[in-house]
């Protein structure tokens, strides 16, 4: 469909979640799925649940007494304190004491650990509440409601900054949502706007404190398109000023060190170089790698600790401040390092891979060996390989294959993709894949254009008018697997749901079963639902005739063809998703139903875009596996 004319939307009514007819319609579809799956989920659930019952460390911070971790447990989320010997000391907060369906998304301990802030929501919603407590007494001393994040503590630990995201209402200075502003607050007091006034719609902000310098760096992003950095003395917002303007490129903060700001600039080939930027002068410290992107960096004890992506897998490189490579930390198998947290004389990072939910490591000397504090591995003997497919324009597409070494292989493969917003699909612990591996199936994770696996040029090659490249990349991987005789299960969520939906509307013959989760699907109306306006910086603007033409050409909702034979498709979402409107999933399912396609819809009442409690996620995952197994005739 490329005329630029948008046909009448007869399923528009399914966007109204307050309409009793919609809830009844959803109830009927859930019933239809239950009848189709029969007793298979009951047989699979214990096998799936055991992987959701594996504890999973989300983040960690060094404090005076030890380190504080946010952990996902079998039935809840917890905030726990450990000593630097790795021994458990106490549970500070457990989400089950807030609500059965509470999810703790983030923690923000003060530098000493005396005060702790955490952000939670109910049922996986993005909108929630920030709670501030005294760590020792567990007494609540402050609360802030709304979409609040990125807490930065001031010395004395009685005051803090935070970022507030405006998703529905205008900012205090009258800017239309979505937008962000930074506020100052004294514990128990009111909030004062200190930064962001005048920045327009779609400008997002992230604060990076450098406690040793008593300074703050603020990265201001225009969606996923470009950014600039501000900074100055931590306590004096009136002195914060522009440090570096990235122009049409992405720029990220590294640190203040010796009174000088250091940044990562993704100009050139978009792979990232580290610059010192002070007094209107810029000096390159570390140049671009010839092939692989710099993901993030921090300065620790006079050394730059940097994380690079090499074929979508992390390795750490340590440079001195003149840009000389001092050492490299390479892991024994493909894996991820998603954060580097520095407090005082300690640096924490987490390593994760397909068979390792977490290895938490402490580095006290940039030239010394990291100490393992906490670790969990899965007792499953798997093989991980790097492989490549060739896309329609000749671009090589990397993907990971994960398979069991001992099980007799079934020619069934689960293929995960995303391809958007500069997000890199790296090796990580994914509970969904292990029952399939136990049954001899194969898991593939594809690194498509639109992601960040090969830098900003790779990202731009899959955004806006280049979005079709992402679908072609995914289809190339599926085609290669089909040629090898595999039955393909295409799986993606959010922007990955768009990927799978576009794939089956364009090339349904490449997919044997489609699993489409929490998806963006109506590319003519995504910007009118919830925070979708923000995504126009990635997808384009449907109100712009030029953008509308290419969006309409691939919009899955508008490209369903009654003459095509679609694969069995399960579309799944949650009523608590306040990021991607469930109406996308509802309308797509309704349209496929209308033409008689084998489509089913699963709607979770206590799940949102940010997830759900582990038990609910286990039940959702069980249904996905059961749906694939039933349609492929897999015996368990």
C-alpha positions in Angstrom: 0.0 0.0 0.0 1.8 3.2 -1.2 -0.8 5.7 -2.4 -0.4 7.7 0.8 -4.2 7.5 1.4 -5.1 5.9 4.7 -8.2 3.7 4.5 -11.0 4.0 7.1 -10.2 2.2 10.3 -13.2 0.1 11.2 -11.5 -1.3 14.3 -10.7 2.1 15.8 -13.2 1.3 18.6 -10.8 -1.4 19.9 -8.4 1.4 21.1 -10.9 2.4 23.8 -9.9 0.3 26.8 -12.8 1.8 28.9 -15.4 0.4 26.5 -17.1 -2.7 28.1 -17.4 -4.1 24.5 -13.6 -4.1 24.2 -13.1 -5.9 27.5 -15.8 -8.5 26.5 -14.1 -8.9 23.1 -10.7 -9.5 24.8 -12.3 -12.0 27.2 -13.7 -14.0 24.2 -10.2 -14.1 22.6 -8.5 -15.3 25.7 -11.2 -18.0 26.0 -10.5 -19.1 22.4 -6.8 -19.4 23.1 -7.4 -21.5 26.2 -9.6 -23.8 24.3 -7.0 -24.2 21.5 -4.1 -24.9 23.9 -6.0 -27.4 26.0 -3.9 -29.1 28.7 -0.5 -28.4 27.1 0.3 -25.3 29.1 -0.3 -27.3 32.3 2.3 -29.8 31.2 4.9 -27.2 30.2 4.4 -24.7 33.1 6.7 -26.4 35.7 9.5 -26.6 33.1 9.2 -22.9 32.3 8.7 -21.8 35.9 12.0 -23.3 37.0 13.9 -20.8 34.8 11.8 -17.9 36.0 12.6 -19.0 39.6 16.3 -18.5 39.0 17.3 -15.2 40.7 18.4 -12.5 38.4 20.5 -9.4 39.3 19.2 -6.3 37.6 21.7 -3.7 38.9 24.0 -3.1 41.8 25.7 -0.1 43.6 28.7 0.0 45.9 28.0 1.7 49.3 30.0 2.0 52.5 28.9 -1.2 54.1 28.9 -3.3 51.0 26.9 -3.4 47.8 23.2 -3.0 47.2 21.5 -5.1 44.5 18.1 -5.1 42.8 17.2 -8.7 42.2 14.3 -10.5 40.5 13.3 -13.5 42.6 10.9 -16.4 42.0 7.9 -14.5 43.4 9.0 -10.9 43.8 11.6 -8.2 43.4 14.0 -7.5 46.2 16.6 -4.9 47.2 19.4 -6.7 49.1 22.6 -5.7 50.9 25.8 -7.8 50.6 29.2 -7.5 52.1 32.3 -7.2 49.8 33.0 -10.8 50.7 29.9 -11.7 48.7 27.9 -12.7 51.8 24.2 -11.8 52.1 23.5 -9.3 55.0 19.8 -8.4 54.7 16.8 -7.7 52.5 16.0 -4.0 52.6 12.8 -4.1 50.5 10.7 -6.9 49.1 8.1 -6.1 46.4 5.6 -8.6 47.8 5.3 -6.3 50.9 4.1 -3.5 48.5 1.8 -5.6 46.3 1.7 -9.0 44.7 1.9 -7.3 41.3 4.5 -4.7 42.2 7.7 -4.5 40.1 10.7 -2.6 41.4 12.3 -1.0 38.3 15.3 0.9 39.7 17.2 1.7 42.8 19.2 4.8 43.8 21.2 4.5 47.0 22.9 7.5 48.3 26.7 7.5 48.2 27.1 6.1 51.7 24.0 3.9 51.4 22.3 5.6 54.4 19.4 6.7 52.2 17.8 4.6 49.4 15.3 5.6 46.8 13.5 3.0 44.7 11.0 3.2 41.9 8.2 0.7 41.5 4.9 0.3 39.6 2.0 -2.1 39.6 1.5 -4.7 36.9 4.4 -3.6 34.7 3.2 0.0 34.1 5.7 2.7 33.3 3.9 5.2 35.6 4.6 4.4 39.3 6.0 5.9 42.5 9.4 6.8 43.8 9.9 5.9 47.5 12.8 7.1 49.7 13.7 5.2 52.8 16.3 5.2 55.6 18.2 2.0 54.8 18.8 0.9 58.4 15.3 1.6 59.8 13.4 1.0 56.6 11.3 4.1 57.4 9.8 5.9 54.5 10.8 9.5 54.5 9.7 10.7 51.0 7.5 9.8 48.1 7.1 11.2 44.6 4.4 10.0 42.2 4.6 9.8 38.4 7.2 8.8 35.8 10.3 9.7 37.9 13.8 8.4 37.4 17.5 9.0 37.3 17.9 10.1 41.0 21.2 12.0 41.8 22.0 12.7 45.4 23.7 15.8 46.7 26.3 15.7 49.5 24.6 15.5 52.9 22.0 13.1 51.4 19.1 15.4 52.3 18.5 16.6 48.8 18.3 15.1 45.3 17.6 15.7 41.7 15.4 13.6 39.5 14.0 13.5 36.0 10.2 13.7 35.5 8.8 12.4 32.3 5.6 14.1 31.0 3.6 11.6 29.1 0.1 13.2 29.1 0.2 16.7 30.5 2.3 19.7 29.5 5.5 20.5 31.2 5.4 23.4 33.8 6.8 25.7 31.1 4.0 24.7 28.7 5.6 22.2 26.3 3.5 19.5 24.9 4.3 15.9 25.9 6.2 13.7 25.7 9.0 15.7 27.3 11.3 15.6 30.3 12.4 18.1 33.0 14.9 17.9 35.9 13.8 18.9 39.4 15.5 19.5 42.7 13.8 18.3 45.9 14.6 18.3 49.6 13.4 15.2 51.4 9.8 15.8 52.4 9.6 19.1 50.5 8.3 20.3 47.2 9.9 20.0 43.8 11.7 22.9 42.0 12.3 22.9 38.2 16.0 23.4 37.7 16.8 22.3 34.2 15.1 21.7 30.8 12.9 24.8 30.5 12.4 25.6 26.8 13.4 22.3 25.4 10.6 21.2 23.1 8.6 18.0 22.7 10.6 14.7 22.3 13.7 16.0 24.2 14.8 13.5 26.9 17.4 14.0 29.6 19.8 11.8 31.5 22.0 13.0 34.5 25.4 11.4 35.1 26.9 12.4 38.5 30.6 12.5 39.1 30.8 12.5 42.9 34.5 12.8 43.2 34.4 16.0 41.2 31.1 17.3 42.7 30.0 17.8 39.1 27.1 16.7 37.0 26.8 15.9 33.3 23.4 16.0 31.5 22.9 14.4 28.2 19.9 15.9 26.3 18.7 13.6 23.5 16.2 14.5 20.8 14.6 11.1 20.7 17.1 8.7 19.1 18.3 11.2 16.5 20.8 13.6 18.0 22.0 15.0 21.4 24.1 17.5 23.3 25.7 17.6 26.7 25.4 20.2 29.5 27.2 20.2 32.8 28.6 22.1 35.8 28.9 22.1 39.6 26.6 19.5 41.2 25.0 21.9 43.7 24.5 24.9 41.4 22.1 24.3 38.6 22.3 28.0 37.6 25.8 27.3 36.5 25.0 24.4 34.3 26.0 25.2 30.7 26.4 23.7 27.3 29.5 21.5 27.3 29.3 19.9 23.8 26.8 20.1 21.0 26.7 16.9 19.0 24.9 18.6 16.0 23.2 15.9 14.0 25.0 13.1 15.9 24.6 11.2 19.2 26.9 12.2 22.0 27.1 10.5 25.5 28.8 11.6 28.7 31.7 9.8 30.2 32.9 11.8 33.2 34.4 14.9 34.7 38.0 14.3 35.6 40.6 16.8 36.7 37.9 19.5 36.1 37.6 18.5 32.5 34.5 16.8 30.8 35.0 13.7 28.8 32.5 12.5 26.2 31.8 9.9 23.6 31.0 11.3 20.1 29.4 9.2 17.4 30.4 11.2 14.4 32.5 9.8 11.6 31.6 6.2 11.0 29.3 6.3 14.1 31.5 3.9 16.1 32.3 6.4 18.9 35.5 8.2 19.9 36.3 9.6 23.3 37.0 13.4 23.5 38.1 15.8 26.2 35.9 18.9 25.8 36.7 21.9 27.9 37.1 25.7 27.4 35.7 25.4 23.9 38.5 23.1 22.9 38.2 19.5 21.9 40.9 16.9 22.1 40.6 13.3 20.9 41.7 10.8 23.5 40.6 7.5 21.9 39.8 7.4 18.2 37.2 5.3 16.5 37.8 1.6 16.3 38.1 0.4 12.7 35.1 -1.9 12.9 33.5 -2.2 16.4 31.4 0.4 18.4 32.3 1.8 21.8 29.2 1.3 23.9 30.0 3.2 27.1 32.9 4.4 29.2 33.8 5.7 32.7 36.9 7.1 34.3 38.2 5.1 37.3 41.3 6.0 39.2 42.8 7.9 36.3 42.0 5.2 33.7 39.3 5.0 31.1 37.2 1.8 31.5 35.4 1.3 28.2 33.0 -1.3 26.9 33.1 -2.3 23.2 30.8 -4.5 21.1 32.6 -7.1 19.1 30.1 -9.1 16.9 27.4 -8.1 19.4 29.3 -9.3 22.4 31.1 -7.1 25.0 34.7 -6.8 26.0 36.3 -4.2 28.2 39.3 -2.1 27.1 41.3 0.1 29.6 43.1 3.2 28.4 45.2 5.8 30.1 44.2 9.4 29.7 46.5 9.8 26.7 44.5 7.2 24.9 47.0 4.4 25.1 45.5 0.9 25.4 46.7 -0.6 28.7 44.8 -3.9 28.9 41.8 -5.7 27.6 39.3 -7.9 29.5 37.9 -10.6 27.2 35.3 -13.1 28.4 35.5 -16.8 27.8 32.2 -16.8 25.8 30.0 -14.3 24.1 28.3 -12.1 26.7 27.1 -8.7 27.9 28.3 -6.0 30.2 25.3 -3.7 30.5 26.6 -1.2 33.1 29.7 0.1 34.8 28.9 1.6 38.3 31.6 3.6 40.1 31.4 4.8 43.6 34.6 6.0 45.3 37.4 3.5 45.0 35.1 0.6 43.7 33.8 -0.3 40.3 31.0 -2.9 39.8 29.9 -4.5 36.6 27.7 -7.4 35.6 28.6 -10.0 33.0 25.7 -12.1 31.5 25.5 -14.7 28.8 23.1 -17.3 27.4 24.0 -19.7 30.2 24.9 -17.2 33.0 22.1 -15.0 34.4 24.7 -12.9 36.2 28.3 -12.7 37.3 28.7 -9.6 39.5 32.3 -8.5 39.6 34.2 -5.9 41.6 37.3 -4.0 40.3 39.3 -2.0 42.8 42.4 -1.5 40.6 42.2 -0.9 36.9 45.3 -3.0 36.4 44.2 -5.7 38.8 42.0 -8.7 38.4 38.2 -8.4 38.9 36.8 -10.2 41.9 33.6 -12.2 41.5 31.1 -11.3 44.2 27.9 -13.1 43.0 27.3 -15.6 40.2 24.7 -18.0 38.9 25.1 -20.4 35.9 22.5 -22.6 34.3 23.3 -26.4 34.4 22.6 -26.8 30.7 25.4 -27.8 28.3 24.9 -25.4 25.3 27.0 -24.4 22.3 26.9 -20.7 21.2 28.1 -19.9 17.7 28.5 -16.8 15.5 26.9 -17.1 12.1 26.0 -14.8 9.2 23.3 -14.4 6.6 23.3 -12.1 3.6 20.5 -9.5 3.3 18.8 -8.5 0.0 21.4 -5.7 -0.6 24.4 -7.8 0.2 24.8 -6.7 3.8 26.2 -9.4 6.1 23.9 -10.0 9.1 25.3 -11.5 12.2 23.3 -13.9 14.4 24.0 -16.1 17.4 22.9 -19.7 17.4 22.4 -21.5 20.7 21.8 -25.2 20.8 22.2 -28.0 23.3 25.3 -30.2 22.9 23.7 -33.5 24.0 20.0 -33.5 23.0 19.0 -34.9 19.6 18.3 -31.9 17.5 14.8 -31.2 16.3 14.6 -29.0 13.1 12.8 -26.3 15.0 14.2 -22.8 15.6 13.0 -19.8 17.6 14.3 -16.6 15.9 14.4 -13.5 17.9 14.9 -10.0 16.4 14.4 -6.3 17.2 16.2 -3.9 14.9 15.4 -0.4 16.2 16.2 2.5 18.5 19.9 1.6 18.5 19.2 -1.3 20.9 21.7 -4.1 20.7 20.6 -7.7 21.1 23.5 -9.2 23.1 23.9 -12.6 24.8 21.8 -12.7 27.9 19.7 -14.9 30.1 16.3 -15.5 28.4 14.0 -17.9 30.3 11.9 -18.4 27.1 14.5 -20.4 25.3 15.6 -23.1 27.7 12.6 -25.5 27.5 13.0 -25.4 23.7 16.7 -26.2 24.0 15.9 -29.0 26.4 13.6 -30.4 23.7 16.4 -30.3 21.1 15.4 -27.0 19.4 17.6 -24.2 18.2 17.6 -20.6 19.3 18.7 -17.8 17.0 19.2 -14.1 18.0 19.6 -11.8 15.0 21.6 -8.5 15.0 19.6 -6.5 12.4 20.1 -3.0 11.1 18.4 -0.4 13.3 20.1 -1.8 16.3 23.4 -0.5 17.8 25.5 -3.7 17.3 27.7 -2.0 14.7 27.3 1.7 15.7 25.2 4.6 14.8 25.5 4.1 11.0 24.1 0.6 11.5 21.3 2.2 13.6 20.5 4.9 10.9 20.5 2.2 8.2 17.4 0.8 9.8 15.4 3.9 10.9 12.8 6.1 9.2 12.9 5.6 5.4 15.4 2.8 5.8 13.2 0.6 8.0 12.6 -1.9 5.2 16.3 -2.9 5.6 15.4 -4.3 9.0 12.7 -6.5 7.6 15.0 -7.7 4.8 17.8 -8.5 7.3 15.4 -10.6 9.4 14.0 -12.3 6.3 17.5 -13.2 5.2 18.1 -15.0 8.5 14.8 -16.8 8.3 15.4 -17.8 4.6 18.8 -19.3 5.5 17.3 -21.3 8.3 14.4 -22.5 6.0 17.0 -23.6 3.4 18.6 -25.7 6.1 15.3 -27.5 6.7 14.2 -25.7 9.9 10.6 -24.9 11.0 10.8 -21.3 12.0 9.2 -19.6 15.0 9.5 -15.8 14.5 9.5 -14.0 17.9 9.7 -10.3 18.7 8.2 -7.9 21.2 7.6 -4.1 21.1 9.5 -2.8 18.1 10.4 -6.5 17.6 6.6 -7.2 17.4 6.5 -4.7 14.5 9.4 -6.6 12.9 7.5 -10.0 13.0 4.2 -8.5 12.0 5.8 -6.8 9.0 7.6 -10.0 8.1 4.5 -12.1 8.0 2.6 -9.5 6.0 5.4 -9.3 3.4 6.8 -12.9 3.3 4.5 -15.2 5.3 6.1 -18.3 3.6 9.3 -17.7 5.7 7.5 -18.2 9.0 5.9 -21.3 10.4 4.7 -19.8 13.6 4.6 -16.1 14.6 4.8 -14.8 18.2 4.1 -11.0 18.3 4.3 -9.3 21.7 3.3 -5.9 23.0 3.7 -4.6 19.4 3.7 -1.3 17.5 1.6 -2.2 14.4 -0.5 0.7 13.2 2.1 3.0 11.8 -0.6 5.6 10.9 -1.7 6.1 14.5 1.2 5.1 16.8 2.0 8.8 17.4 -1.5 9.4 18.7 -1.4 6.7 21.3 0.3 7.1 24.7 3.9 8.2 24.3 4.1 7.3 20.6 4.9 10.9 19.6 8.4 10.3 20.9 9.0 7.5 18.4 8.5 9.8 15.4 12.3 10.5 15.9 12.9 6.8 15.0 10.1 5.9 12.7 9.1 9.2 11.1 6.0 11.2 11.4 2.7 9.9 9.9 1.5 13.5 9.7 4.3 14.3 7.3 3.2 13.3 3.8 6.7 12.1 2.9 7.0 9.9 6.0 3.5 8.7 5.7 4.2 7.2 2.3 7.0 4.9 3.5 5.2 4.2 6.8 2.0 3.1 5.0 4.0 0.9 2.6 5.1 -1.4 5.5 2.5 -0.7 8.2 1.4 -4.3 9.1 -2.1 -3.3 10.0 -2.6 -1.7 6.6 -0.9 -4.5 4.6 -2.9 -7.6 5.4 -3.7 -9.3 2.1 -6.7 -11.7 2.0 -5.0 -13.6 -0.9 -2.0 -14.5 1.3 -1.7 -17.6 3.5 -0.6 -16.4 6.9 1.2 -18.7 9.5 -0.4 -19.5 12.8 0.0 -16.3 14.8 -0.2 -15.5 18.5 -0.4 -11.8 19.3 0.1 -11.1 23.0 -0.1 -7.9 25.1 -1.1 -6.6 28.6 -3.8 -4.3 29.7 -1.3 -2.5 31.9 1.0 -1.6 29.0 1.0 2.2 29.1 3.9 2.6 26.7 2.7 0.7 23.6 -1.1 0.9 23.5 -2.8 -2.6 23.5 -5.0 -1.3 20.6 -2.2 -2.1 18.2 -2.4 -5.8 19.1 -6.2 -5.8 19.2 -6.7 -4.3 15.8 -4.1 -6.4 14.1 -5.7 -9.6 15.5 -9.2 -8.4 14.5 -8.0 -7.7 10.9 -6.4 -11.1 10.6 -9.5 -12.7 12.1 -11.6 -10.9 9.5 -9.8 -12.6 6.6 -9.9 -16.0 8.3 -6.2 -16.2 9.2 -5.2 -18.6 12.0 -4.6 -15.9 14.6 -5.0 -15.9 18.4 -4.8 -13.1 20.9 -3.6 -13.4 24.5 -4.2 -10.4 26.8 -2.7 -10.4 30.3 -4.6 -8.4 32.9 -1.6 -7.8 35.2 1.2 -7.2 32.7 2.7 -4.1 31.1 5.5 -3.1 28.8 7.9 -3.2 31.7 7.0 -6.8 32.5 5.0 -8.5 35.3 5.8 -10.5 38.4 7.8 -13.6 37.5 4.9 -16.0 38.0 2.7 -14.1 35.5 5.6 -13.9 33.0 6.2 -17.6 33.3 2.5 -18.3 32.5 2.7 -16.0 29.5 5.9 -17.7 28.2 4.3 -21.1 28.8 1.5 -20.2 26.4 3.9 -18.9 23.8 5.8 -22.2 23.8 2.6 -24.2 23.9 1.2 -22.3 20.9 4.4 -23.0 18.9 4.5 -26.7 19.9 0.9 -27.3 19.2 1.1 -25.8 15.7 4.4 -27.6 14.9 3.3 -30.9 16.3 6.1 -31.1 18.9 5.6 -33.9 21.4 6.8 -33.4 25.0 
